């Protein structure tokens, strides 16, 4: 009979190969091939299953044997069940642990933030967060906004640690933590965030520091709860749109950056690599992410002017790149355009440091056959040494 330690850490050879592939890529070494995975909309999953004649429970992570997967503990400021304000066959309206009222129309891909309980700076200043170390966040089933109200709608999400244990047999498993900017969008709304930065910069800054400490503690508690089972961490934090940042980069450097660095440092102290997810055009602070020590940046949206090949030329191995394949090209379904897009972006994988994904997530506008073709392209041309033919570029 195996000991508890052996049972806990023994994983199939194929999973260990994926883990080695991911770790080498994130360490700027060339593995056997470029890692590939993605985030999938529910609408895409339905289309993919139908077009490829797959069963209703078919899962692209397993079907394609993808290289990594992300999990979500309860990061809500308040640990509470959803308060249902309205529910019918078309939509559900709930109040969540962020004390936010949200509408989820079942036919729409994303929910609507309707209102926030913390709608004044005074309310935010007096708002109290539940214990980040509370075991319910990690070891018990329950409602939580980030896992439950998004592209889909789920009540009573399963215990996070059990999810990690279940998935790690087949995939490198990453945990999740939002940073302060992402929290503020959910806790007070983006409009209030931007107004209060202008109206009460110091007062909001003090709130940011308090929230930052909370999510730093969520990071520590999550790592402690996982007890060696995590292979990486995703830090989620949007601070930009398709043109540039939402607010002054210097304000971000003063209040937000220190907490991103602190969370990254804690992960690295526990030998956990970090992928930072930030939408939009973050070129004004991309140097900062490299300085912080982020292992890879995601999703590198093409429509926001981000280009992994150009970034690789500029930053080299100071940071890694995760994503950046143009979803708008994927949605067109033109195989020649897709082939050009995929193979050109693989130039960013030279010397390692690149994980292939879309430049955000796989939408319902992408056909199942298109995604199938893309995976086959990456598997064929993403083998090292890379041979990209007419799409080869100097890095």
C-alpha positions as CSV (number, residue, x, y, z in Angstrom):
1,X,0.0,0.0,0.0
2,X,1.3,3.5,-0.9
3,X,2.0,5.9,1.8
4,X,0.0,9.1,2.1
5,X,2.9,11.1,0.7
6,X,3.2,8.9,-2.3
7,X,-0.5,8.9,-2.9
8,X,-0.6,12.7,-2.7
9,X,2.2,13.5,-5.1
10,X,2.3,10.6,-7.5
11,X,0.9,11.6,-10.9
12,X,0.7,9.9,-14.3
13,X,3.7,10.2,-16.6
14,X,1.7,12.2,-19.2
15,X,0.8,14.8,-16.5
16,X,4.4,15.0,-15.4
17,X,5.4,15.7,-19.0
18,X,2.9,18.5,-19.2
19,X,4.2,19.9,-16.0
20,X,7.8,19.8,-17.3
21,X,6.6,21.4,-20.5
22,X,5.0,24.3,-18.6
23,X,7.8,24.8,-16.2
24,X,10.4,24.8,-19.0
25,X,8.4,27.3,-21.0
26,X,7.9,29.6,-18.0
27,X,11.7,29.3,-17.2
28,X,12.6,30.4,-20.8
29,X,13.8,27.0,-21.9
30,X,12.6,25.0,-24.9
31,X,10.5,22.0,-23.9
32,X,9.5,19.2,-26.3
33,X,6.8,21.5,-27.7
34,X,4.9,24.7,-27.1
35,X,2.3,24.3,-24.3
36,X,-1.3,24.9,-25.3
37,X,-4.5,25.5,-23.4
38,X,-7.3,28.1,-23.3
39,X,-10.4,29.5,-21.6
40,X,-13.7,28.4,-23.2
41,X,-17.1,30.1,-23.4
42,X,-20.1,27.9,-22.7
43,X,-21.5,28.8,-26.1
44,X,-18.4,27.6,-27.8
45,X,-18.5,24.3,-25.9
46,X,-22.1,23.6,-27.1
47,X,-21.1,24.4,-30.7
48,X,-17.9,22.4,-30.5
49,X,-19.7,19.3,-29.2
50,X,-22.4,19.6,-31.9
51,X,-20.1,20.2,-34.8
52,X,-17.7,17.4,-33.9
53,X,-20.5,15.0,-32.9
54,X,-19.2,14.7,-29.4
55,X,-21.2,13.7,-26.2
56,X,-22.9,16.4,-24.1
57,X,-20.2,16.0,-21.4
58,X,-17.2,16.2,-23.7
59,X,-14.5,18.6,-22.4
60,X,-11.8,20.2,-24.6
61,X,-9.2,20.0,-21.8
62,X,-9.5,16.2,-21.8
63,X,-10.4,15.7,-25.5
64,X,-7.2,17.6,-26.6
65,X,-5.2,16.7,-23.5
66,X,-4.4,20.4,-22.9
67,X,-1.4,21.5,-20.9
68,X,-2.8,23.4,-17.9
69,X,-6.0,24.4,-16.2
70,X,-7.1,27.1,-13.7
71,X,-9.2,26.7,-10.5
72,X,-11.0,29.3,-8.4
73,X,-11.4,29.3,-4.6
74,X,-13.9,31.6,-2.9
75,X,-12.4,35.1,-3.0
76,X,-15.6,37.0,-2.2
77,X,-15.1,39.6,0.6
78,X,-18.1,38.1,2.3
79,X,-18.6,34.3,2.6
80,X,-22.4,34.0,1.9
81,X,-24.9,32.2,-0.2
82,X,-26.3,34.1,-3.2
83,X,-29.4,36.1,-2.3
84,X,-31.8,35.4,-5.1
85,X,-33.8,38.5,-6.0
86,X,-35.4,37.2,-9.2
87,X,-35.3,33.9,-11.1
88,X,-37.1,32.6,-14.1
89,X,-36.3,30.6,-17.2
90,X,-34.6,33.6,-18.9
91,X,-32.5,35.1,-16.2
92,X,-31.5,35.2,-12.5
93,X,-30.7,38.2,-10.4
94,X,-28.6,37.7,-7.3
95,X,-26.8,39.6,-4.6
96,X,-23.3,38.1,-4.0
97,X,-20.5,38.1,-1.4
98,X,-19.1,41.2,-3.1
99,X,-22.4,42.8,-2.0
100,X,-23.0,43.3,-5.6
101,X,-26.3,42.8,-7.5
102,X,-25.8,40.9,-10.7
103,X,-28.1,39.9,-13.5
104,X,-27.3,36.7,-15.5
105,X,-29.3,36.3,-18.7
106,X,-28.8,32.7,-19.6
107,X,-28.6,33.3,-23.3
108,X,-26.0,36.0,-22.9
109,X,-22.3,35.2,-22.5
110,X,-21.5,37.6,-19.7
111,X,-23.5,38.9,-16.6
112,X,-24.5,42.5,-15.9
113,X,-23.4,44.4,-12.8
114,X,-26.5,46.2,-11.7
115,X,-25.6,47.9,-8.4
116,X,-23.2,47.9,-5.6
117,X,-23.9,48.2,-1.9
118,X,-20.6,50.1,-1.4
119,X,-21.6,53.1,-3.5
120,X,-19.9,55.8,-1.4
121,X,-16.3,56.1,-0.4
122,X,-17.5,56.2,3.3
123,X,-19.1,52.8,2.8
124,X,-16.0,51.3,1.3
125,X,-13.9,52.7,4.1
126,X,-16.1,51.0,6.7
127,X,-16.6,47.7,4.8
128,X,-15.3,44.7,6.6
129,X,-13.9,41.6,4.9
130,X,-14.4,38.1,6.1
131,X,-11.4,36.1,7.2
132,X,-9.2,35.2,4.2
133,X,-8.0,32.1,6.1
134,X,-11.6,30.8,6.7
135,X,-11.5,27.2,5.7
136,X,-14.9,27.4,4.0
137,X,-13.2,29.3,1.1
138,X,-11.0,26.3,0.3
139,X,-12.5,23.1,1.8
140,X,-16.3,23.5,1.6
141,X,-18.8,23.8,-1.2
142,X,-20.6,27.1,-1.5
143,X,-21.6,30.1,-3.6
144,X,-18.9,32.4,-4.8
145,X,-19.2,35.2,-7.4
146,X,-16.1,34.6,-9.5
147,X,-16.8,30.9,-10.0
148,X,-20.5,31.1,-10.1
149,X,-21.6,34.2,-12.0
150,X,-19.8,34.6,-15.3
151,X,-20.1,33.0,-18.7
152,X,-22.3,30.3,-16.9
153,X,-24.2,30.3,-13.7
154,X,-23.4,27.9,-10.9
155,X,-24.7,27.7,-7.3
156,X,-22.9,25.8,-4.5
157,X,-19.5,25.4,-6.3
158,X,-17.7,22.3,-5.2
159,X,-14.9,22.4,-2.5
160,X,-11.9,24.0,-4.2
161,X,-9.3,21.7,-2.7
162,X,-11.3,18.7,-4.0
163,X,-11.4,20.2,-7.4
164,X,-7.6,20.7,-7.4
165,X,-7.1,17.1,-6.3
166,X,-9.4,15.8,-9.0
167,X,-7.8,17.8,-11.8
168,X,-4.2,17.4,-10.9
169,X,-4.2,13.8,-12.0
170,X,-4.5,15.0,-15.6
171,X,-3.2,18.6,-15.7
172,X,-0.9,21.1,-14.1
173,X,-3.3,22.9,-11.9
174,X,-3.1,26.7,-11.3
175,X,-4.9,28.5,-8.5
176,X,-6.4,32.0,-8.7
177,X,-6.3,35.2,-6.9
178,X,-7.7,38.6,-8.0
179,X,-5.7,41.7,-7.3
180,X,-7.1,45.0,-6.1
181,X,-8.2,46.5,-9.4
182,X,-10.3,43.4,-10.2
183,X,-11.8,43.5,-6.7
184,X,-12.8,47.1,-7.0
185,X,-14.6,46.4,-10.3
186,X,-16.8,43.9,-8.5
187,X,-17.0,45.6,-5.1
188,X,-17.7,49.2,-6.1
189,X,-17.9,49.2,-9.9
190,X,-15.4,50.5,-12.5
191,X,-17.1,53.9,-12.8
192,X,-16.9,54.6,-9.0
193,X,-13.3,53.3,-9.0
194,X,-12.2,55.9,-11.7
195,X,-14.2,58.7,-10.1
196,X,-12.8,58.1,-6.6
197,X,-9.2,57.9,-7.9
198,X,-9.8,61.5,-9.2
199,X,-11.9,62.7,-6.2
200,X,-10.3,60.9,-3.3
201,X,-6.9,59.6,-4.4
202,X,-5.4,59.3,-0.9
203,X,-8.6,57.9,0.7
204,X,-9.1,55.4,-2.0
205,X,-5.4,54.6,-1.8
206,X,-5.8,53.6,1.8
207,X,-8.7,51.3,0.8
208,X,-6.5,49.8,-1.9
209,X,-3.9,49.0,0.7
210,X,-6.4,47.3,2.9
211,X,-7.9,45.3,0.0
212,X,-4.4,44.5,-1.1
213,X,-3.5,43.0,2.3
214,X,-6.7,40.9,2.1
215,X,-5.8,39.4,-1.3
216,X,-2.2,38.9,-0.2
217,X,-3.6,36.8,2.7
218,X,-5.9,35.0,0.2
219,X,-2.8,34.1,-1.7
220,X,-1.0,32.8,1.4
221,X,-4.1,30.9,2.6
222,X,-4.7,29.3,-0.7
223,X,-1.2,28.1,-1.0
224,X,-1.4,26.8,2.6
225,X,-4.8,25.0,1.9
226,X,-3.4,23.4,-1.2
227,X,-0.5,22.1,0.7
228,X,1.9,21.5,-2.2
229,X,-0.8,20.6,-4.8
230,X,-0.6,23.8,-6.9
231,X,1.6,24.0,-10.0
232,X,1.1,27.7,-10.6
233,X,-1.0,30.8,-9.8
234,X,-3.0,33.2,-12.0
235,X,-3.3,36.7,-10.8
236,X,-6.3,38.4,-12.4
237,X,-6.4,42.2,-12.7
238,X,-7.7,44.4,-15.5
239,X,-6.4,48.0,-15.5
240,X,-6.6,48.9,-19.2
241,X,-8.8,49.0,-22.3
242,X,-8.0,48.7,-25.9
243,X,-6.2,52.0,-26.2
244,X,-4.3,52.5,-22.9
245,X,-4.7,52.3,-19.1
246,X,-7.9,53.4,-17.3
247,X,-6.0,55.7,-15.1
248,X,-2.5,57.3,-14.5
249,X,0.2,54.7,-14.5
250,X,1.9,56.5,-11.6
251,X,-1.2,55.9,-9.4
252,X,-1.1,52.2,-10.3
253,X,2.6,52.1,-9.4
254,X,2.0,53.8,-6.1
255,X,-1.0,51.7,-4.9
256,X,-1.6,48.6,-7.0
257,X,1.9,47.5,-8.1
258,X,3.2,46.8,-4.6
259,X,0.4,44.3,-3.9
260,X,0.9,42.5,-7.3
261,X,4.6,42.2,-6.4
262,X,3.9,41.0,-2.9
263,X,1.5,38.2,-4.2
264,X,4.1,37.3,-6.9
265,X,6.9,37.1,-4.2
266,X,4.8,34.8,-2.0
267,X,4.1,32.5,-4.9
268,X,7.8,32.4,-5.9
269,X,8.8,31.7,-2.3
270,X,6.7,28.6,-2.6
271,X,8.1,27.6,-6.0
272,X,4.8,28.6,-7.7
273,X,5.1,30.4,-11.1
274,X,2.8,33.3,-11.8
275,X,0.8,34.1,-14.9
276,X,-0.8,37.6,-14.7
277,X,-4.0,38.1,-16.6
278,X,-4.7,41.7,-17.6
279,X,-6.9,42.7,-20.6
280,X,-6.3,45.8,-22.7
281,X,-3.2,47.7,-23.7
282,X,-0.8,47.7,-20.8
283,X,2.3,48.8,-22.7
284,X,2.8,51.8,-20.3
285,X,3.4,49.4,-17.4
286,X,4.7,46.3,-19.1
287,X,8.2,47.1,-17.9
288,X,6.8,47.0,-14.4
289,X,5.4,43.5,-14.8
290,X,8.8,42.3,-16.0
291,X,10.4,44.1,-13.0
292,X,8.0,42.5,-10.6
293,X,9.0,39.0,-11.8
294,X,5.8,37.9,-13.4
295,X,6.6,34.6,-15.2
296,X,4.1,35.2,-18.1
297,X,1.6,37.8,-19.1
298,X,-1.9,36.9,-20.4
299,X,-3.9,37.4,-22.6
300,X,-2.1,40.0,-24.8
301,X,-5.2,41.1,-26.7
302,X,-4.4,41.8,-30.4
303,X,-7.3,44.3,-30.7
304,X,-5.5,46.3,-28.0
305,X,-2.3,46.4,-30.0
306,X,-0.4,43.7,-28.0
307,X,1.9,41.5,-30.1
308,X,3.8,38.7,-28.4
309,X,6.5,38.5,-31.2
310,X,7.2,42.3,-30.9
311,X,7.2,42.0,-27.1
312,X,9.6,39.1,-27.2
313,X,12.0,41.2,-29.3
314,X,11.8,44.0,-26.8
315,X,11.8,42.2,-23.5
316,X,13.4,38.9,-24.5
317,X,13.4,36.5,-21.5
318,X,12.6,39.2,-18.9
319,X,9.0,37.9,-19.0
320,X,7.0,35.2,-20.7
321,X,4.0,35.4,-23.0
322,X,0.7,33.5,-22.7
323,X,-2.0,34.0,-25.4
324,X,-2.1,36.6,-28.2
325,X,-3.6,34.5,-31.0
326,X,-6.2,36.7,-32.6
327,X,-9.6,35.4,-31.7
328,X,-11.1,37.7,-34.4
329,X,-9.1,35.7,-37.0
330,X,-10.3,32.5,-35.5
331,X,-13.9,33.6,-35.8
332,X,-13.5,34.1,-39.5
333,X,-12.8,30.4,-40.0
334,X,-10.4,31.0,-42.9
335,X,-7.8,28.3,-42.7
336,X,-5.1,30.2,-44.6
337,X,-5.5,33.3,-42.3
338,X,-5.6,31.1,-39.3
339,X,-2.4,29.3,-40.3
340,X,-0.6,32.5,-40.9
341,X,-1.8,33.9,-37.5
342,X,-0.9,30.7,-35.5
343,X,2.5,30.1,-37.1
344,X,3.6,33.7,-36.9
345,X,2.8,33.9,-33.2
346,X,4.9,30.7,-32.6
347,X,8.0,32.9,-33.3
348,X,7.5,34.2,-29.7
349,X,8.2,30.6,-28.5
350,X,11.8,30.7,-29.7
351,X,14.0,30.0,-26.7
352,X,10.9,29.1,-24.6
353,X,8.8,31.6,-22.7
354,X,5.6,31.2,-24.7
355,X,2.3,29.4,-24.0
356,X,-0.1,29.2,-26.9
357,X,-3.7,30.4,-26.3
358,X,-6.2,32.8,-27.8
359,X,-5.9,36.5,-27.0
360,X,-8.6,36.2,-24.3
361,X,-10.9,33.2,-24.6
362,X,-12.5,30.9,-27.2
363,X,-15.9,32.5,-28.0
364,X,-19.1,31.1,-29.5
365,X,-18.1,32.7,-32.7
366,X,-15.3,30.1,-33.2
367,X,-16.4,26.9,-34.9
368,X,-15.5,23.5,-33.4
369,X,-13.7,22.6,-36.6
370,X,-11.6,25.8,-36.4
371,X,-10.4,25.1,-32.9
372,X,-9.7,21.5,-33.8
373,X,-7.6,22.7,-36.7
374,X,-5.7,25.2,-34.5
375,X,-4.7,22.6,-31.9
376,X,-3.4,20.3,-34.7
377,X,-1.4,23.3,-36.1
378,X,0.2,24.0,-32.8
379,X,1.0,20.4,-32.1
380,X,2.6,20.0,-35.6
381,X,4.5,23.3,-35.8
382,X,5.1,23.9,-32.1
383,X,7.6,21.1,-31.8
384,X,11.2,22.1,-31.0
385,X,13.2,22.9,-32.9
386,X,10.6,25.2,-34.5
387,X,10.4,25.1,-38.2
388,X,7.9,27.9,-39.3
389,X,8.8,28.1,-43.0
390,X,7.7,31.3,-44.7
391,X,6.4,32.6,-41.4
392,X,9.7,32.4,-39.6
393,X,10.9,35.8,-38.2
394,X,14.1,36.9,-36.5
395,X,13.7,37.4,-32.8
